[in-house]
Each structure stands twice: as structure tokens, then as C-alpha cells.
């Protein structure tokens, strides 16, 4: 049985020459994985290699050209056997305003949302966000870690396009930004204040099967402690619609996944 393995190349350092059907990569972890883990070329007949560039839907089926010897390789060449368009990317563009939460929970949340197909993340510092988590997220080394998590999750679920990670913004910036967004963007937020039927606000409803009409969606959840009353009111004034996630109070990383699934895109 032939198994498929998908790897991302580095679009800044690597070369895709489609006209000559050649891809050259200098990505050392890819080279290590290919030779030491998958044991290429001796096990080539049992493994099919696919490469993605992370910014297009192109999936390149390739064959190893470089001769593998005992010396350490700084780069390897592939022959492009076939180019396909990935069927696993969403037709709806989803930007998720994610809360800054405990680091391991933040990483889990982004990983799961990448698997579901979110194309853009914007971390937001809310009233109840904790500053100690904000400091970590602003570190360059941690941002590099997050990008690797996004890349790994995309490879694992056979996606082809890496989600964009935006700089951290404050809640006031979020409101200003969304005053400029076109009216065709569907904007939804989840709040524990809407988890019960009490209260004057009307809950937004998502019609199942209507996802084909959604071209752009912005989603938002609050941090541990939820959204403040002032934040909920400000969101509603910028056309965000509140949606209930049920009667239970969910952890932020759970709420993010549940809110996405409400769209009916999967």
C-alpha cells in the first residue's frame, strides 16, 4: 500500500520551477524527515511525496532526483510528477479574532482551528485578558513557534494554504477595524452572556446549508472570564451578532471550535 506524505517547502528560500518540472529545497527538517524517517530512496515505492508552498492551492506530487549518499545534504531536488489543486480548502474565507490565553491552550486552539480551515488569525487583548500571556505572544521566538504549529497542522490535515497570523491588537483597534469592513462580511461572536435564553438580546441564527453564500466570515470569542458588558455592546454596534453555544460555560479553546462548527462549513 502506497502512503502519501505532505511537506511544506519554504517559499522564500526554495525554488519551484514549474516549466522545467523541478523543485529545489534547502529545508533541513524536510530533508531529515525524508531520508532518516521515511528512508528515501530505499522505501520510495511505498511512499508518495507531496509538496505545498503554503500560499496557493497547488499540491505538487514529486519524485526525488538527488542521489542520497553518506554526506550531509544542504539541498535536494525533486521532479514534479503532477500538480493538483487541493480540494480541502474552504471556499469561505474565515478570519478568527482569537483571545490571548494560556500558552498551551492558545496553541491547541490555533492547531484545531487550522485543521478546520481558518485562513487568518488576529490575536486580541480584551478587558479580561492577562498581560503575562500577552508578553509571551509578542516574543519573536514564540511567534516563530506559532507559525510552525500552523504549518504542521496544515500538513497533517492535508491542507495547502497556511493561515495568516496577524499582529496582536487591542479591543479598541478591533472596533475601529470593523467599522471599515464591508457589509458582506458575516460577523459573529460567542458570549457566555448569551448562553441562556434570558435577556433582551436576540441570538443570531446560522442557517444550515447556507454556507455556500458566505464568502467572508469574521468570528470572535472572548478570553478566560469572557467578554465584558461594554465589549459585547461595542461589538453589536459594529454589526457583530451574538450567538449561543449552549447552556454550559466553555473554555476558550473549546468555544472557538464550537463557534466555527456553527457555520456548517464542514
N, C-alpha and C positions, 0 to 999 in steps of 0.2 A: 504494500500500500504506500503510495506517494503522499508525503505530508508537505503542506505549504508553510513556509516561514516568511514573515514580512518584516523588513527592516527599513528604517528611515535613514536617508543619507543627509549630509549637511549641505544645504543649498548655497551657503557662502563659499565653502572650500572645495566641494566636489563638482564634477563635470558630468553633465548629461548632454551627449552629442547624438541626438535622435537621428540625424541624417546619416551618420556613419554607424549607427546602432551600437554605440559604446557608452558605458557609464564607468567613470573612474571615481573611487572613493578613498579618502585618507582617514576615514573614521575608524579609530583603533579598536573601540569596543565591538564594532561590527566585524572587523577582521578577526578579532579574537574569538567571537561567538561562532563565526563561520568555520574557522579552522580547528579550534580546540574543543568546542562543544558539539557542533554538527559534524565534525571530522571530514570536512571537504578536503580534497575531492573524492576520497575513497568511498564515501557514502552518498555521492551525488545522485545516484539512481533512485534513492529513496526519499530525497528531499527536493522540493521545488522552492526556489528563492524568488521572492517578490520584493521590489524596492519602491519606496514612495518618497516624494520630495517635500511633503508636509504643507504645500500651499496650493496644489492642484488636485484634481480627482484622478490624475494619472496613476496607474499601477503598472510597473514595469516587471514583466517576467524575464528573468535573466539567466545566463549561463556563465560560469566562471571561466575567464580567459587566462588569468595569471597562473603561472606554474608555481605550485607550492613546494618549497624546499625547507631546509633546516634554518635558514636565516630569517630574522625578523623582517616582516614586510611593512614598508611605510605607506604603501598604497596597493590597491588591486583593481584590475579591470574586469568588467563584465560585458558580455554581448547581450544586447536587447533581443529577446526572442519574440516578445509580443508586448503590446501596450493596450491596456484596457482602461475603461472608465469605471471607477468604483461605484457600485450600486448601494453602498452602505452609508452615504452621506445624506443628511436631511435636506429636503427642498425648502424647509422653513429655516430662516436664519434666527438663531436664538442667542441673545445676549443675556447673561445672568449676572445680576448685581449680588455678589456674594458677601456675606458678613465676615469680618475678621474674627476668627475664633481660635481656640486652642490648636496649636500647630498640627498635631497628628490628625485631629478632626477636620481641619481645613484641607489637609492633603487628601484625606479619604473622600471628602465632599467633591473636590475637583476631579479626582480619579473617576468617581462614579458618574458625574455629570459629563465627563469626556466620553465615557463608554456609551452614554445615552445619545450623544451627538451635539452637545452645546458647542457653538463655534466661537464664543467670546466670553471672557470673564472680566468683570470690573469689581475689584475689592472695595468695599465701602466701610468707612468708620462711622458707626452710629452712636447715638447718645449713650447706649449701654455697652458699647464695645470697650474692651480692656486695652489700655495702652501698651502693656507688656507684649501682647501679641502683635501690635502694630509695629513695634521696633524690630521684631524678628522679620516680619514680612518685607521691611524696607532694606534689609541686608542684601547686598548683591549676591552673595553665595547662596542665600536661601531662595532668591528669585531664580537662580540657575537650577536649583533643586526642583522647584515647582515646574519649570519648563521641561525638565527631564521626566517628571511624573506625567505631564501632559503627553509627551512624546511616547512614553512607554504604554500608557493607556490606549493611545490611538493605534499603535502597532498591535496590541493584544486583541483588540476588538475588530481588527481588520478594517479600520478606518484609513483615510488617506490624507486628510487635512488636519493640521494641528490647530487647536483652539488658540485664539489670541489672548494674551494676558496683558491687561491694561494696568497702568499705574494706580496706586491707591488714591481714592478721592474721599472727600468728606461728604456728609449728607447734604450740605448746602450746595456743593458742586453738583451733586446728583440732581437736585431740583432744578438748578439753572440749566443743566444739560438737557433735561427732559422737557423743558419749556420750548426747546428748539426742534425737538424730534417731530417728524411728520406724523400726521394723524392716522396714517395707515398702519403704524406700528401698534400692535396689541400689547398693552402693558398691564401686568398682573403682579400683585403682591399677596403674600400669605401672612396672616397675623393671628396669634392666639386669641386676640380680642374678637375675632370673627368665628371662633371655633364652636360657639354655641348659638342657638337661634335667637337669643336675647339681643336687644339693641336695635337702634333705628336704622343702621346701615343695611343696605341691600347687598347681598352676596353676589359676586359675579358668577355667571354660569358659562361653562365651556361646552359647546355642543359637540358631542362625539361625532366623528365623521366629517367635521367641518375643517379639519386641519389643512386640507389642500388649498383653502382660501387664505391661510395665514402665511404671508411672505416674510414678515419680520415680527419677532416677539421679544419683549423685554420682561424678564422675571426678576423678582426680588423677595428675599426673606431677611428677617432681622437676626441679630446675634443672640447669644445666651442672654435671657432676660427680655427678649422680644423687642418690638418697636414701641416707642413712646407714643402717647396720645397725639402729641404735636407732630411727630413724624408721620403717623397714619393720616392725619388731616392734611398735611402738606402733600403727601403722595396723591391723595384723592383730588387735590386741586390741579395736579398735573396729569390728569386722565389715567392714573393707575387705578385699577379696580381690585378691590379686596376679594379674596377667595378663601373659603373654608377648607381646611384639611382634615376635618373631623373633630370629634369631641376631645381627643387626647392632646396633651401638650407634647409636641415632638421636639427632639433635639434638632439643632440647626441642620446638621448633615442629613438627617432623615427627612426633614421638612423640604429640603432642596430637591431631593429625588421625587418625593410625593407631588410637589408642585409641578415639576416637569411632566410627570406622567398624566397629570390632569389635562394636558394639551391634546392627548390622544395621538401623538406623533409616532408612537411605537406599538 
